[in-house]
Amino acid sequence: MSTAADRAVFQTVARHFTRATAFSGKLAGQGAVEHSADGATVTLSDGRTMLDFGSYAVTLLGHRHPAVVAAVRAQLDAMPVSSRSLVNPVTAAAAERLVGYFDGLLPRLYFGLNGADVVEAAVKLARLVTGRPRVLAVEGAYHGKSLGALALTHHPRFRAGLDAVLPAVTHLSADDPDAVAREVAAGDVAALIFEPVQGENGVRALPEDTLRAWCGQARAAGVTVIADEIQCGLRRCGPRSVALDLGLPVDALLVGKPLGGGVMPISALLCTDELYGPLIEDPARHTATFSGQPLCAAAVPAALDAIESLADHAESVGERLGAGLRRVAAARPGVVAEVRGRGLLWALDFTGDAVAGEVLVELTRREVIVSPCLSAPTSLRLLPPMVATAQEVDHVLATVEEALAAADFACRANPAEVTG
Ligand SMILES: Cc1ncc(COP(=O)(O)O)c(C=O)c1O
């Protein structure tokens, strides 16, 4: 039920953002807006609660993890923004902790706020270091929407009308293990960038053999290897880094989304001394006003500590959810085409995008939040927080089972409308 205050919020959103944003949010909250959140639970303006297995991969620690909130609160009282003329110890400590978290393999660091910030920084450095213009990305890739990052993002929906201003990028098929060797032959390729697990593309892990072959071919040609783990890293898929866990020879690793503990916006590029060369020569070559500000940096050590302390529990959450999703999906073959995932990153792939939409509506009606996939409209993502309890996982699974049954019924009752 909408109150007058809620209706005013929807009108304001429609007026200053878009009607579509207001409408989809109204549908998701059934007329209510979000009010507060804690752990896996979001409380709405009408007092109802929703279980959050979505939030586009930001809330790996759930909402308002107490240790992260405490660290940020203390920094707020001390010094939220840096003078940037002086050196800040909180920012330095966050950098040292993050480099150590990945065993010191990539000793140099640049902080951004969003994922796209560090995608841009990595590609810029690769082009400066190699002196070459082209970049190789992967079909289905999602790396963000600022112009440089958008050049790497594959889906035509986001690129339409902008191709002329996007830097030169070639998208490789994951079924082609020799693609990098072929593309680098002309000597004009600066970097290869990939997501070891493509989240926005419906949770598709790239084949390990292909990644190994590509990285080897890139290395042999002096091409910078960039692993974008903004979504799949930091234990979302189990290891701290999927690429480093596979032993891939990466020059740069990108993390973001949950790096600020689900409380603050912060992302990071970690890289080799060599790739960082242009900044060692001239630190002003890549800067941003809010890069590494202490309020955001304060969240990082607290977030990494919390992630490590929850790692074992998270493994059991992922196993329980994955096994449950396979079980409920197997009972509805006309609705679910495939279940994909690992760790705390799962996708249900449906028999059509209208079916995915139907299931999304049924889930939100039953107060469960999941994330649609920007590049794969037939898929819905389930991104449980590490703090989810077995009861919360079971509740979501029971709700998915009900939503699939409702979608199955709708498919049978009106197949043209739902599968069309
Ligand atoms: C793998 C990956 N890279 C980059 C981005 C872009 O991050 P942001 O939206 O924070 O700019 C995303 C966002 O979903 C992502 O999943």
PDBQT file of the ligand as one rigid body, heavy atoms in Angstrom, charges set to zero:
ROOT
HETATM    1  C1  LIG A 501      32.610  -7.243 -14.111  1.00  0.00    +0.000 C 
HETATM    2  C2  LIG A 501      32.185  -5.812 -14.003  1.00  0.00    +0.000 A 
HETATM    3  N1  LIG A 501      33.044  -4.857 -14.383  1.00  0.00    +0.000 NA
HETATM    4  C3  LIG A 501      32.715  -3.553 -14.316  1.00  0.00    +0.000 A 
HETATM    5  C4  LIG A 501      31.477  -3.153 -13.859  1.00  0.00    +0.000 A 
HETATM    6  C5  LIG A 501      31.132  -1.701 -13.801  1.00  0.00    +0.000 C 
HETATM    7  O1  LIG A 501      31.039  -1.313 -12.472  1.00  0.00    +0.000 OA
HETATM    8  P1  LIG A 501      30.287   0.045 -12.082  1.00  0.00    +0.000 P 
HETATM    9  O2  LIG A 501      28.853  -0.119 -12.418  1.00  0.00    +0.000 OA
HETATM   10  O3  LIG A 501      30.543   0.150 -10.594  1.00  0.00    +0.000 OA
HETATM   11  O4  LIG A 501      30.957   1.140 -12.849  1.00  0.00    +0.000 OA
HETATM   12  C6  LIG A 501      30.550  -4.122 -13.453  1.00  0.00    +0.000 A 
HETATM   13  C7  LIG A 501      29.220  -3.735 -12.982  1.00  0.00    +0.000 C 
HETATM   14  O5  LIG A 501      28.318  -4.502 -12.865  1.00  0.00    +0.000 OA
HETATM   15  C8  LIG A 501      30.915  -5.487 -13.533  1.00  0.00    +0.000 A 
HETATM   16  O6  LIG A 501      30.060  -6.450 -13.187  1.00  0.00    +0.000 OA
ENDROOT
TORSDOF 0
